Amino acid sequence: DPVTVYFTETTSIPIPKWANNIDAIPLGAGGGAMSGGTLGFYGEPGHAGKFAVATWVRGVDFDDSVTTVTFSCGAGGTGGHALGSGTDGGGSTFGITGHTVTGAGGERGNQLLIGLASHYPGEGAGTFPFDGEDYVGGGDQSAYGAKGVSPGGGGCGGNWVSFQAGGAGAPGGGWLRF
């Protein structure tokens, strides 16, 4: 039966001798949000990291000399302070000798949004269906100035009253299916 392994930090893992295919699904980190202003100006939320996918086949993409898969986890973008914008989230990457696949990081929030009756949550990464499996990223973040939901969620913008800092983006993640 296939085996799925979930990753939340940078590491390497051995490739099982019995694995003929490797599905690599990296998810980039979420972007940081803009700080809030005052008098009805919310901070723009961060955007979610992006999913990517690659399938590597034994005898085509790798052979018995390739023994490990390396994962590099993207760092979440920082939240903005004092009317500052957030920063973009980092990409998450899986790699074997001769091949890599990267899920891009989410874009930062970098503007003020108007609306006394509106709310702009940090964007969640959602669910990525691939080959009969669902890979679940973090959901939306609705608390003003809060960090994005892991993995891959964008931070929520600062509120409209007190120059609240924007939330940081959540770190990325990734899945390997042997």
N, C-alpha and C positions, 0 to 999 in steps of 0.2 A: 504494500500500500504506500502511496505517497506520504511524505513527511513535510510539514510546513513549520518553519522556524521564524519567529518574529524578533526584530532587532530594534533597540532603542539607543544604542551607543556604538561607537566605532570599535570594530573587532574583526577577527578572521575566524573562519570555521572550516573544518576539513570537509571535503567532498566525499560522501559515502561511495565505496567501491561499487555498490549495486546501482547507483544512480545513473541512468542513461540520459536524462534530461534535467535541466535546472531552469526553473522559472524564477527570475529575479525581478522584484517589484519594489523599487525605491520610491519614497515619498519625501519631497523636499520640506524644509521647515517653513513655518508661517512667517509672514511679514509683521513687523512692529507697527503700531498705530500712532497716529498724530495726537499730540496733546490737545485737550479741549481749550476753548477760549472762554468767553463770557458773553452774556446777552444773546444766547441762542445759537452759538457756534460750537458744534460738536467736532471732535477730532475724527478724521477719516479712519476707519478701521484698517487693519492689515488684511492682506489677502492670503488665502490658503496656499500651501505648497502644492506642487503638481505631482501626480503619479506618472511613472514611466514603467515600461515592461520590456524584458528581453527573455528569450528562451534560448539556452545554449545546449547543444546536442553533442553527446559523446561520439567521437569519431569524425565530427564535422567542425565543431568549435573548440573542443578540448579532447585531450587523450589522457592516458594514465600518468603522464608526467606532470599534469596540472592537478595539484592536490588540495588547494584551498580556494575559498571565495573570501574576498575582503569587502567589508562594509565600512563606509565613511558616512557618519550621521551629520546632517546639516544642522547648524545652530540657528535657533530662532532669532529673528530680527529684534533689535532693541526698540522700546517704546520711546516716543518723543517727549521732551520736557520743555516747559516755558515757551509754548507756541512753536515747538520744534517738530519736525517730521520724524517718523520711525525710520528704521533701516530694513532693507530687504532680508528675507530669510535665506539661509544657505542651502545649496543643493545637497542631496543625499545620493551616494554612488555605490553600486556593487561592481566588483571587477574580478576577472580571472585573467590569466596571462593572455594578452592579445585582444581582450574584449572588456568594455565597460558600458554601463547604462546609468544615467543620472536623472533623478526627479528634480526639476528646478524648484528653487525656493520661491515663496510667495512675495509679491511686491509690497512695499511699505505703504502706509497711509501718509500722505504728504500735503493734505489741504484741510481747510476748515469747511464744514458742511452746515448749512443753515436749517433750522427747524426746531421750534419749541415743542412741538407735539410728535416729533419723529425720534426714531432710535436707529442706530447703525451698528449692528453687531459685527464682531470679528468673523470673518468667513471661515466656515468649517471645511475640511478637506472632503468630507462625504465618503461614499463607498465606491470602490473600483472593482467591478466584476471582470474576471478574466478566467477563461477556461473552466467554467463551472464553479469557481470559488469567488467569494466576496472578501475583499481586503478593505478593512474599515478604518478610515482616518477619523480624526477628531471632529466634533460637531461645532456649531456656531457658539461664539462667546458673547453673551448679552450683558454682562456686568461691566459698567463703565470703567475704563482703565485697567481691566483685568487681562491677564496673560491668556493667550490662545489655548484651545483645548488640544491636547496631544493625541495622536501625532499630527503635526502639520497644520494646525489651525492658526488663523491670524488673530492678533491682539485686538481688543475692543478699544475704540477711541475714547479719549477723555470726555468728561461731561461738559455741559454748556454753561456752568455757573462759576467754576472756581479754578480755571486753568489747570485742571487735573491732567496728570501725565497719561500718555497713551500706554496701552498694554503691550508687553513684549509678545512676539510670536512664539508659538510652541516649537520645540525641536522636531526634526523629521523622524522618520522611521523606515522600516523596510521589512520585506518578507522574502524568504527563499522557499521554494517548493521543489524538493528533490523527487 
